[in-house]
Amino acid sequence: MNQRAKDLLVSGARELGIELNKEQLQRLDLFAEELKKWNKKINLTAITDDDGIAQKHLVDSLSLLKVVRGPGKLLDIGSGGGFPGIPVQVVAPDLEVVSVDAVVKKISFQKQAVRLLKLTNFTALHVRAETLAESYPKTFHWIVSRAFSDLSSFVSMAMPLMRDDGRIVAMKGRNAAEEIAEAETDLQALGVAVDKVEHFNLPGTEEARALIVLRKVL
């Protein structure tokens, strides 16, 4: 990434309460460069400019750490080019990340990126999330996604995979309150309640973000 984008990444992370060290910045930059290289061959992202990658992928991914804390196991469903899982693992290596996507080329990219960045606590799986419960029942402390438009479907898929004391985190935009209201009946039927909602603007932009944190009703 160019220097301006690196500066945006550092300042954006700082606004989230994260001080990136030299090694973390180098790894995130290397990841961004690999993303751009692969994106010329396969469609990983529509965001291809350095500033956009820094803010709308890297900083946006790191915003998850406003509510997620390690150590523990984190599942990233529908992870595409590795967001938020790879940037989160770079900054929070005590989180054991399992990243799943149904598109094999996207998982191939993630595996290459993980090798390049020498991430040792990250597993990328080409699998449909609906089939995971057999292999990972009640396994994860955190289940996250940027990909789901439908909150009820995401929670329904996540429930069998989450530990009783775990949390589901839906990464959303400005319409979070409406999405929660629309899903209220389904969430009650699933035995899930909203634990908290973290509202903020994506650092360096006026774009609204929300992290919806949900828990089982025990």
C-alpha positions as CSV (number, residue, x, y, z in Angstrom):
1,M,0.0,0.0,0.0
2,N,1.1,3.6,-0.5
3,Q,2.2,5.7,2.5
4,R,-1.1,7.5,2.7
5,A,-3.0,4.2,3.0
6,K,-0.6,2.9,5.7
7,D,-1.1,6.1,7.6
8,L,-4.9,5.7,7.4
9,L,-4.5,2.1,8.6
10,V,-2.3,3.2,11.6
11,S,-4.6,6.1,12.6
12,G,-7.8,4.1,12.0
13,A,-6.5,1.3,14.2
14,R,-5.4,3.8,16.9
15,E,-8.9,5.3,16.9
16,L,-10.2,1.8,17.7
17,G,-7.7,1.6,20.6
18,I,-5.2,-0.6,18.7
19,E,-1.5,0.5,18.4
20,L,-0.1,-1.5,15.5
21,N,3.6,-2.5,15.9
22,K,6.0,-2.6,13.0
23,E,5.6,-6.3,12.3
24,Q,1.8,-6.1,12.3
25,L,1.8,-3.2,9.9
26,Q,4.2,-5.1,7.6
27,R,2.0,-8.1,7.7
28,L,-1.2,-6.2,6.9
29,D,0.6,-4.3,4.1
30,L,1.8,-7.7,2.7
31,F,-1.8,-9.0,2.9
32,A,-3.1,-6.0,1.0
33,E,-0.5,-6.4,-1.7
34,E,-1.3,-10.1,-2.1
35,L,-5.1,-9.2,-2.2
36,K,-4.5,-6.8,-5.1
37,K,-2.3,-9.3,-7.0
38,W,-4.9,-12.1,-6.7
39,N,-7.8,-9.7,-7.4
40,K,-6.5,-9.3,-11.0
41,K,-7.1,-13.0,-11.6
42,I,-10.2,-13.7,-9.4
43,N,-12.9,-11.5,-8.0
44,L,-12.1,-11.2,-4.3
45,T,-13.2,-7.6,-3.7
46,A,-14.6,-4.6,-5.6
47,I,-12.4,-2.4,-3.4
48,T,-9.1,-2.2,-5.1
49,D,-7.6,1.2,-4.2
50,D,-5.1,1.4,-1.4
51,D,-7.1,3.8,0.8
52,G,-10.2,1.7,0.4
53,I,-8.4,-1.5,1.3
54,A,-6.8,0.2,4.3
55,Q,-10.1,1.6,5.7
56,K,-12.9,-0.5,4.3
57,H,-11.2,-3.9,4.7
58,L,-8.4,-3.7,7.2
59,V,-9.6,-1.1,9.7
60,D,-13.2,-2.4,9.3
61,S,-12.0,-5.9,10.2
62,L,-10.1,-4.7,13.2
63,S,-13.2,-2.9,14.5
64,L,-14.3,-6.4,15.5
65,L,-11.8,-6.2,18.4
66,K,-14.0,-3.6,20.0
67,V,-16.1,-6.5,21.3
68,V,-14.1,-9.7,20.7
69,R,-11.3,-10.7,23.2
70,G,-9.0,-13.7,23.1
71,P,-7.9,-16.2,24.0
72,G,-10.5,-18.4,22.4
73,K,-11.8,-19.9,19.1
74,L,-13.3,-17.6,16.5
75,L,-15.3,-18.7,13.5
76,D,-15.6,-16.3,10.5
77,I,-18.5,-17.4,8.2
78,G,-18.6,-16.2,4.6
79,S,-15.1,-14.8,4.9
80,G,-14.5,-14.1,1.2
81,G,-11.0,-12.6,0.9
82,G,-10.3,-13.3,4.6
83,F,-12.2,-10.4,6.2
84,P,-12.3,-10.0,9.2
85,G,-10.5,-13.2,10.2
86,I,-7.0,-12.6,8.7
87,P,-6.5,-9.0,10.0
88,V,-7.9,-10.0,13.4
89,Q,-5.5,-12.9,13.6
90,V,-2.5,-10.6,12.7
91,V,-3.4,-8.3,15.6
92,A,-4.8,-10.9,18.1
93,P,-2.8,-14.1,17.6
94,D,-4.3,-15.6,20.8
95,L,-7.5,-16.0,18.9
96,E,-7.7,-19.4,17.0
97,V,-9.5,-18.5,13.8
98,V,-11.4,-20.9,11.6
99,S,-12.4,-19.1,8.3
100,V,-15.0,-20.7,6.0
101,D,-16.3,-19.8,2.5
102,A,-18.2,-21.7,-0.1
103,V,-16.1,-20.4,-3.0
104,V,-12.9,-22.5,-3.4
105,K,-10.9,-19.8,-5.1
106,K,-11.4,-17.4,-2.1
107,I,-10.2,-20.1,0.3
108,S,-7.2,-20.8,-2.0
109,F,-6.3,-17.1,-1.7
110,Q,-6.7,-17.2,2.1
111,K,-4.4,-20.3,2.4
112,Q,-1.7,-18.5,0.3
113,A,-2.1,-15.4,2.4
114,V,-1.8,-17.4,5.7
115,R,1.4,-19.0,4.4
116,L,2.8,-15.7,3.3
117,L,2.0,-14.0,6.6
118,K,3.2,-17.1,8.6
119,L,0.0,-17.2,10.7
120,T,0.0,-20.4,12.8
121,N,-3.4,-20.2,14.4
122,F,-5.6,-19.9,11.3
123,T,-7.5,-22.5,9.4
124,A,-9.2,-21.8,6.0
125,L,-11.9,-24.2,5.0
126,H,-13.8,-24.6,1.7
127,V,-17.1,-25.7,3.1
128,R,-20.7,-24.6,3.3
129,A,-21.3,-23.3,6.8
130,E,-24.5,-25.3,7.1
131,T,-22.4,-28.5,7.2
132,L,-20.0,-27.4,10.0
133,A,-22.1,-28.5,13.0
134,E,-21.1,-32.2,12.6
135,S,-17.4,-31.3,12.8
136,Y,-17.5,-28.4,15.2
137,P,-20.5,-28.8,17.6
138,K,-20.6,-26.2,20.4
139,T,-16.9,-25.3,19.7
140,F,-16.6,-21.5,19.2
141,H,-16.4,-18.7,21.7
142,W,-17.1,-16.2,18.9
143,I,-18.9,-16.6,15.6
144,V,-18.7,-13.6,13.3
145,S,-19.7,-12.5,9.8
146,R,-19.6,-9.5,7.6
147,A,-21.4,-11.4,4.8
148,F,-24.9,-12.0,6.0
149,S,-27.7,-9.6,5.1
150,D,-30.3,-11.7,7.1
151,L,-29.6,-11.7,10.8
152,S,-32.0,-14.6,11.5
153,S,-30.3,-16.9,9.0
154,F,-26.9,-16.1,10.4
155,V,-27.9,-16.7,14.0
156,S,-29.7,-19.9,13.0
157,M,-26.6,-21.2,11.3
158,A,-24.3,-20.1,14.2
159,M,-26.2,-21.6,17.1
160,P,-25.2,-25.2,16.9
161,L,-21.5,-24.2,16.5
162,M,-21.4,-21.8,19.5
163,R,-20.4,-22.7,23.1
164,D,-23.1,-22.1,25.7
165,D,-21.1,-19.1,27.0
166,G,-20.2,-17.9,23.5
167,R,-21.2,-14.9,21.5
168,I,-22.4,-14.2,17.9
169,V,-21.3,-11.0,16.4
170,A,-23.0,-9.6,13.3
171,M,-21.0,-6.8,11.6
172,K,-23.5,-4.3,10.2
173,G,-24.0,-0.8,8.9
174,R,-26.4,2.0,9.7
175,N,-29.6,-0.2,9.6
176,A,-28.7,-2.4,12.6
177,A,-31.6,-1.3,14.7
178,E,-34.1,-2.1,12.0
179,E,-32.5,-5.5,11.3
180,I,-32.7,-6.3,15.0
181,A,-36.4,-5.3,15.1
182,E,-37.2,-7.4,12.0
183,A,-35.5,-10.5,13.5
184,E,-36.9,-10.1,17.0
185,T,-39.4,-12.9,16.8
186,D,-37.0,-15.3,15.1
187,L,-34.3,-14.5,17.7
188,Q,-36.7,-15.3,20.6
189,A,-37.7,-18.6,18.9
190,L,-34.0,-19.5,18.6
191,G,-33.3,-18.8,22.2
192,V,-31.0,-15.8,21.6
193,A,-31.0,-12.3,23.0
194,V,-29.1,-9.1,22.0
195,D,-26.3,-8.7,24.5
196,K,-25.2,-5.3,23.3
197,V,-24.9,-3.2,20.2
198,E,-21.7,-1.2,19.6
199,H,-22.4,1.8,17.3
200,F,-19.5,3.8,15.8
201,N,-18.3,5.4,12.6
202,L,-15.7,3.6,10.6
203,P,-12.5,5.6,11.5
204,G,-11.5,8.2,8.9
205,T,-15.0,8.1,7.3
206,E,-18.6,9.1,8.0
207,E,-19.8,5.6,7.4
208,A,-21.9,4.2,10.2
209,R,-21.1,0.8,11.6
210,A,-22.6,-1.5,14.3
211,L,-21.5,-4.7,16.0
212,I,-24.5,-6.7,17.1
213,V,-23.5,-9.0,19.9
214,L,-25.9,-11.9,20.7
215,R,-25.9,-14.6,23.4
216,K,-27.8,-17.7,24.2
217,V,-30.6,-17.4,26.7
218,L,-29.7,-20.1,29.2
